Amino acid sequence: MTRREFVGKATLAAGATVIGPGGAGARDYDRSKILNYNPDMEYRRLGKTGLMVSAVCLGGHWKRVGVMLSGAFKGEGYSKEDLDNLNNPEFIKNRDEVISHAIDCGINYVDACAGPEILAYSKVLKGRRHKMYFGYSWHVRESRYKEYQTAGALLRGLEEGMREAGLDYVDLWRISLPMDRLTSLAEVLRVEEGAAEALAKAKKQGKARFTGVSTHNRTWLASLIRQYPEQIEVVLFPYTAASKELPNDSLFDVVREYDVGVFGIKPFADNSLFVGDSSPGNPHAEADDRRARLAIRYILANPAITAPIPGVINRHQIDNLVLAVRERRQLDLKEKAELEAAGERMWANLRPGYGWLRAWQHV
């Protein structure tokens, strides 16, 4: 699809919420409007965008992919080292196999949140963009860096990245907002206003079909949704295997009120949910697969979450995610106890630098 073809195109009917094995859905819904529809996959409405996306999608990070490749491998998707991986045929083959199998299974969204990820996935999706929505955030050219906190700079960064990746448009531009504490109200307002203006212009100019933000600050995100409802159609924030919705003053209250689509990042808390290392033949593989499925089922039991977006390193992990979607959604008492115990170990095993995830135990 070219930019000209999608500008002005109507979104899908807002009435359809869940279609597929995991939900009753609308029997008369035109499934031909669902991108890359597969009857064995569940699809959920992405808030006010009206898009129907698969109940599990692909996160851009490729943590642990080194266990699938021969020789030394460095990188997790977002580091400078990852740029070298783009010239590694074995690595590109791995990404191509993952994307191809995801498409075969009806998965229809990939979220690329760093330059190497954007370049890698745009490369392997060449010729089949019509099969998968492309989420875009080149984080070093966005609001996390002071030189990219004005609308003009953000748009220039978007244009440069799209040009490098050979993209005519992106389906979702979600600006990565600063992770560190901003020093003044004036700085907060500058960041907010710059991002909102850039998102509005990108959509008007046909560079982005839909827009949103990601942030690690729950309170700020709720405020942004209220302040900029037209620009913030989709949000990304952590929701792990042990996260819980607050009974009062929850971010989900605002999400529901403003009909915002939600992609849950870090469902496995930077892989700290698992005991094994995901390598082929790992003795913990079966138990880790079960933990992953329990986590996905638990997260999808919250209807306000459109889809979790775990990083995936092989075809088997795709199959395991699909199996989780098809399994019974609600956990029984034994499963709940099992996941809670795994969640406690998960928090205790967070890598250095990921302690901030604990702030998302309650959302």
C-alpha positions as CSV (number, residue, x, y, z in Angstrom):
1,M,0.0,0.0,0.0
2,T,1.3,3.4,-0.9
3,R,0.8,6.6,1.2
4,R,-1.7,7.9,-1.4
5,E,-3.7,4.7,-1.2
6,F,-4.2,4.8,2.6
7,V,-4.8,8.5,3.1
8,G,-8.5,9.0,3.6
9,K,-9.2,5.3,3.9
10,A,-11.9,4.5,6.4
11,T,-10.9,2.6,9.5
12,L,-12.6,-0.6,10.6
13,A,-15.9,-0.7,12.3
14,A,-15.6,0.3,15.9
15,G,-18.2,-2.2,17.1
16,A,-16.0,-5.3,16.7
17,T,-13.8,-5.9,19.7
18,V,-12.6,-9.5,19.8
19,I,-12.7,-11.9,16.9
20,G,-11.3,-15.4,16.9
21,P,-10.7,-18.4,19.2
22,G,-10.3,-16.3,22.3
23,G,-13.6,-14.3,22.0
24,A,-17.1,-14.6,20.7
25,G,-16.6,-11.7,18.3
26,A,-19.1,-10.4,15.8
27,R,-20.5,-13.2,13.6
28,D,-21.3,-10.8,10.8
29,Y,-18.0,-9.0,10.9
30,D,-16.2,-8.8,7.5
31,R,-13.0,-10.7,8.2
32,S,-11.6,-9.6,4.9
33,K,-10.9,-6.2,6.6
34,I,-8.5,-7.8,9.1
35,L,-5.0,-7.6,7.9
36,N,-3.4,-11.1,7.4
37,Y,-6.5,-12.8,8.9
38,N,-6.0,-16.3,10.1
39,P,-9.0,-18.2,11.7
40,D,-6.7,-19.7,14.3
41,M,-5.6,-16.3,15.6
42,E,-7.6,-13.9,17.8
43,Y,-7.9,-10.2,16.8
44,R,-8.6,-7.3,19.0
45,R,-9.6,-3.7,18.2
46,L,-6.7,-1.3,18.6
47,G,-8.8,1.5,20.3
48,K,-10.0,4.4,18.3
49,T,-7.7,3.5,15.3
50,G,-10.3,0.8,14.5
51,L,-7.5,-1.5,13.3
52,M,-7.9,-5.2,14.3
53,V,-4.6,-6.5,15.4
54,S,-3.5,-10.0,16.5
55,A,-3.8,-10.8,20.2
56,V,-0.1,-11.4,20.3
57,C,2.3,-9.2,18.2
58,L,6.0,-8.9,17.8
59,G,8.2,-6.6,19.9
60,G,11.2,-5.3,18.1
61,H,13.9,-6.4,20.5
62,W,15.8,-9.6,19.7
63,K,17.3,-10.4,23.1
64,R,18.9,-13.8,23.3
65,V,18.9,-14.2,19.5
66,G,22.7,-15.0,19.9
67,V,21.8,-18.5,21.1
68,M,20.3,-19.2,17.7
69,L,23.4,-18.1,15.8
70,S,26.8,-19.6,15.4
71,G,29.8,-17.6,16.6
72,A,29.9,-14.5,18.8
73,F,26.9,-12.2,18.7
74,K,26.3,-8.9,20.4
75,G,23.2,-6.8,20.6
76,E,19.6,-6.8,21.8
77,G,17.9,-4.7,19.1
78,Y,18.6,-1.1,20.2
79,S,22.4,-0.8,20.7
80,K,25.1,0.5,18.4
81,E,26.4,-3.0,18.0
82,D,23.2,-4.0,16.4
83,L,23.9,-2.0,13.4
84,D,26.7,-4.4,12.5
85,N,24.2,-7.3,12.7
86,L,22.4,-5.8,9.6
87,N,25.3,-7.1,7.5
88,N,25.2,-10.5,9.1
89,P,23.4,-12.9,6.7
90,E,22.7,-15.4,9.4
91,F,21.1,-12.8,11.6
92,I,18.9,-11.5,8.7
93,K,17.9,-15.1,7.9
94,N,16.8,-15.5,11.5
95,R,14.7,-12.3,11.4
96,D,13.2,-13.3,8.1
97,E,12.2,-16.7,9.4
98,V,10.6,-15.2,12.5
99,I,8.6,-12.6,10.5
100,S,7.6,-15.2,7.9
101,H,6.3,-17.7,10.5
102,A,4.5,-14.9,12.3
103,I,2.7,-13.9,9.1
104,D,1.8,-17.6,8.5
105,C,0.2,-17.7,11.9
106,G,-1.8,-14.6,11.4
107,I,0.3,-12.1,13.5
108,N,-0.1,-8.7,11.9
109,Y,1.9,-6.1,13.9
110,V,5.6,-5.6,14.5
111,D,6.9,-2.8,16.8
112,A,10.3,-1.5,15.9
113,C,11.5,0.9,18.5
114,A,15.2,1.6,17.6
115,G,17.1,2.3,14.4
116,P,18.6,-1.2,14.0
117,E,15.1,-2.8,14.5
118,I,13.5,-0.4,11.9
119,L,16.2,-1.2,9.4
120,A,16.1,-4.9,10.0
121,Y,12.4,-5.4,9.9
122,S,11.8,-3.0,6.9
123,K,14.4,-5.1,5.1
124,V,12.8,-8.5,5.7
125,L,9.3,-7.1,5.2
126,K,10.1,-5.7,1.7
127,G,7.5,-6.9,-0.7
128,R,5.0,-8.0,2.0
129,R,4.2,-4.8,4.0
130,H,0.6,-5.6,3.1
131,K,0.8,-8.5,5.6
132,M,1.9,-6.7,8.7
133,Y,1.4,-3.3,10.4
134,F,4.7,-1.5,11.1
135,G,5.1,0.4,14.4
136,Y,7.9,2.9,14.3
137,S,10.0,4.7,17.0
138,W,13.7,5.6,16.3
139,H,14.3,6.4,19.9
140,V,17.6,8.3,19.5
141,R,15.9,10.7,17.1
142,E,13.0,11.4,19.5
143,S,12.1,13.2,22.7
144,R,14.4,11.2,24.9
145,Y,17.2,13.4,23.5
146,K,17.0,17.1,24.0
147,E,18.0,18.0,20.4
148,Y,14.8,16.2,19.3
149,Q,12.2,17.8,21.6
150,T,10.8,20.3,19.1
151,A,8.2,19.4,16.4
152,G,10.6,20.4,13.6
153,A,13.4,18.2,14.9
154,L,11.1,15.3,15.5
155,L,9.7,15.5,12.0
156,R,13.2,15.7,10.5
157,G,14.3,12.7,12.5
158,L,11.2,10.8,11.2
159,E,11.9,11.7,7.6
160,E,15.6,10.7,7.9
161,G,14.7,7.4,9.4
162,M,12.0,6.6,6.9
163,R,14.4,7.5,4.1
164,E,17.1,5.2,5.5
165,A,14.7,2.3,5.9
166,G,13.0,2.9,2.5
167,L,9.6,3.5,4.1
168,D,6.9,5.6,2.4
169,Y,4.8,5.6,5.5
170,V,4.5,3.9,8.9
171,D,1.3,2.5,10.3
172,L,2.0,3.8,13.8
173,W,4.5,6.4,14.9
174,R,4.8,6.3,18.6
175,I,7.3,8.7,20.0
176,S,9.5,7.4,22.8
177,L,9.2,10.0,25.6
178,P,12.1,10.7,28.1
179,M,12.8,8.0,30.6
180,D,14.7,10.3,33.0
181,R,13.1,12.8,35.2
182,L,12.5,16.2,33.5
183,T,13.9,19.1,35.5
184,S,11.1,21.6,35.2
185,L,7.5,22.2,34.2
186,A,8.7,24.2,31.3
187,E,10.7,21.3,30.0
188,V,7.7,18.9,30.4
189,L,5.5,21.3,28.5
190,R,8.1,21.7,25.7
191,V,8.4,18.0,25.3
192,E,4.6,17.4,25.3
193,E,3.8,20.2,22.9
194,G,6.7,19.3,20.5
195,A,5.6,15.7,20.4
196,A,1.9,16.5,19.9
197,E,2.6,18.9,17.1
198,A,4.9,16.5,15.4
199,L,2.4,13.6,15.6
200,A,-0.4,15.8,14.2
201,K,1.7,17.0,11.3
202,A,3.1,13.5,10.5
203,K,-0.5,12.2,10.2
204,K,-1.7,15.1,8.2
205,Q,1.2,14.8,5.8
206,G,0.6,11.0,5.3
207,K,3.8,9.9,6.9
208,A,2.0,8.1,9.7
209,R,-1.5,6.5,9.6
210,F,-1.9,6.5,13.4
211,T,0.0,8.1,16.3
212,G,0.8,7.6,19.9
213,V,3.5,7.6,22.6
214,S,5.4,5.3,24.9
215,T,6.7,6.2,28.3
216,H,7.7,4.6,31.6
217,N,5.8,7.1,33.7
218,R,2.2,6.0,34.5
219,T,1.0,9.4,35.8
220,W,2.4,11.4,32.9
221,L,0.9,9.0,30.4
222,A,-2.6,9.4,31.9
223,S,-2.2,13.2,31.7
224,L,-1.0,13.1,28.1
225,I,-4.0,10.9,27.0
226,R,-6.4,13.5,28.5
227,Q,-4.5,16.5,27.1
228,Y,-4.0,15.2,23.5
229,P,-6.7,12.7,22.7
230,E,-6.5,13.2,18.9
231,Q,-2.7,12.6,18.7
232,I,-2.6,9.8,21.3
233,E,-4.5,6.9,19.7
234,V,-2.2,4.2,20.9
235,V,0.1,3.9,23.9
236,L,2.8,1.5,24.9
237,F,3.8,0.8,28.5
238,P,5.0,-2.1,30.6
239,Y,2.5,-4.8,31.6
240,T,4.2,-7.9,32.9
241,A,3.2,-11.4,34.0
242,A,2.9,-10.0,37.5
243,S,1.3,-6.6,36.8
244,K,-2.1,-5.8,38.3
245,E,-4.7,-3.2,37.6
246,L,-5.2,-0.7,40.4
247,P,-8.7,-0.7,41.8
248,N,-8.7,3.1,41.9
249,D,-6.9,5.7,39.8
250,S,-5.8,3.2,37.3
251,L,-4.2,4.1,34.0
252,F,-6.7,1.7,32.4
253,D,-9.6,4.0,33.5
254,V,-8.2,6.7,31.3
255,V,-7.4,4.2,28.5
256,R,-11.0,3.1,28.5
257,E,-12.5,6.5,28.7
258,Y,-10.5,7.8,25.7
259,D,-10.7,4.5,23.7
260,V,-6.9,4.2,23.4
261,G,-5.2,1.1,22.0
262,V,-2.6,-0.5,24.3
263,F,0.5,-2.6,23.4
264,G,2.0,-4.1,26.6
265,I,5.8,-4.1,26.6
266,K,8.0,-6.3,28.7
267,P,5.5,-9.1,29.3
268,F,8.3,-11.4,30.5
269,A,10.1,-8.6,32.4
270,D,13.3,-8.7,30.3
271,N,13.2,-12.5,30.3
272,S,13.6,-12.6,34.1
273,L,10.4,-14.7,34.2
274,F,12.4,-17.7,32.7
275,V,14.9,-20.0,34.3
276,G,16.6,-21.2,31.0
277,D,18.4,-19.1,28.4
278,S,16.1,-20.0,25.4
279,S,18.9,-22.0,23.7
280,P,17.9,-25.0,21.7
281,G,17.8,-28.1,23.9
282,N,17.8,-26.1,27.1
283,P,16.6,-28.4,30.0
284,H,14.2,-25.6,31.2
285,A,12.6,-25.1,27.8
286,E,9.3,-26.9,28.5
287,A,8.8,-25.2,31.8
288,D,9.7,-21.8,30.4
289,D,7.3,-22.3,27.5
290,R,4.5,-23.0,30.1
291,R,5.5,-19.8,32.0
292,A,5.3,-17.8,28.8
293,R,1.8,-19.2,28.0
294,L,0.5,-18.5,31.5
295,A,1.8,-14.9,31.2
296,I,0.2,-14.3,27.9
297,R,-3.1,-15.8,29.0
298,Y,-3.0,-13.7,32.2
299,I,-2.3,-10.5,30.3
300,L,-4.9,-11.1,27.6
301,A,-7.5,-11.6,30.4
302,N,-7.4,-7.8,30.7
303,P,-9.6,-6.6,27.8
304,A,-8.1,-3.1,27.9
305,I,-4.8,-4.5,26.6
306,T,-4.9,-4.9,22.9
307,A,-1.9,-7.1,22.7
308,P,1.4,-7.9,24.5
309,I,4.5,-7.6,22.2
310,P,7.2,-10.0,23.3
311,G,10.5,-10.2,21.5
312,V,10.9,-13.5,19.7
313,I,14.0,-15.4,18.5
314,N,12.7,-18.4,16.7
315,R,9.7,-20.2,15.1
316,H,9.0,-22.3,18.2
317,Q,8.4,-19.2,20.3
318,I,5.9,-18.0,17.8
319,D,4.1,-21.3,18.0
320,N,4.1,-21.1,21.8
321,L,2.5,-17.7,21.7
322,V,-0.2,-18.8,19.3
323,L,-0.9,-21.8,21.5
324,A,-1.3,-19.4,24.5
325,V,-4.0,-17.5,22.5
326,R,-5.9,-20.7,21.8
327,E,-5.7,-22.0,25.3
328,R,-8.4,-21.3,28.0
329,R,-8.1,-17.6,28.8
330,Q,-8.8,-17.6,32.6
331,L,-6.2,-19.2,34.9
332,D,-7.5,-21.8,37.4
333,L,-6.3,-21.6,41.1
334,K,-3.3,-23.9,40.5
335,E,-2.2,-21.9,37.5
336,K,-2.6,-18.6,39.3
337,A,-0.5,-19.9,42.2
338,E,2.1,-21.1,39.7
339,L,2.3,-17.8,37.9
340,E,2.4,-15.8,41.1
341,A,5.4,-17.9,42.3
342,A,7.1,-17.3,39.0
343,G,6.3,-13.6,39.2
344,E,8.0,-13.4,42.6
345,R,11.1,-15.0,41.2
346,M,10.9,-12.7,38.2
347,W,11.0,-9.5,40.3
348,A,14.0,-10.9,42.3
349,N,15.9,-11.8,39.1
350,L,15.7,-8.5,37.3
351,R,18.9,-7.5,35.6
352,P,20.8,-4.4,36.8
353,G,19.2,-1.4,35.1
354,Y,15.7,-2.9,35.0
355,G,14.6,-2.1,38.6
356,W,12.3,0.5,37.2
357,L,10.0,-2.3,36.1
358,R,8.9,-2.7,39.7
359,A,7.1,0.6,39.4
360,W,4.7,-1.2,37.0
361,Q,3.6,-3.9,39.4
362,H,0.4,-1.9,39.7
363,V,-1.0,0.1,36.7
